[in-house]
Amino acid sequence: MIKNNLTNLLKKKTLIKNTYEELEYIKEFLKTYKLSASDLNTFLEDPKVFLRNKVFKYPFEDNEYTIFGKVYHRVLELFFTKYKKD
């Protein structure tokens, strides 16, 4: 559903003004893309945000949740590395 909707929006050029390279990148991305519930909600709220954040993966400013996630993952990584050594 999301692949067809996104493709139709891109063909109509109502979503973004795009280049041939961008369209090819999106087509390649969609070949292996697996839809999640949060991605669907993002797309339904604003397709441009979905393109920017999920397809093109623009960097975004960290907030308290992403900072916590990064710290948590780093601690787990350090623990696992030390565990493997010892």
PyMOL commands that set and color helices and strands:
alter all, ss='L'
color gray80, all
select helices_A, chain A and resi 2-12+20-32+37-45+47-55+64-85
alter helices_A, ss='H'
color red, helices_A
deselect
rebuild
show_as cartoon
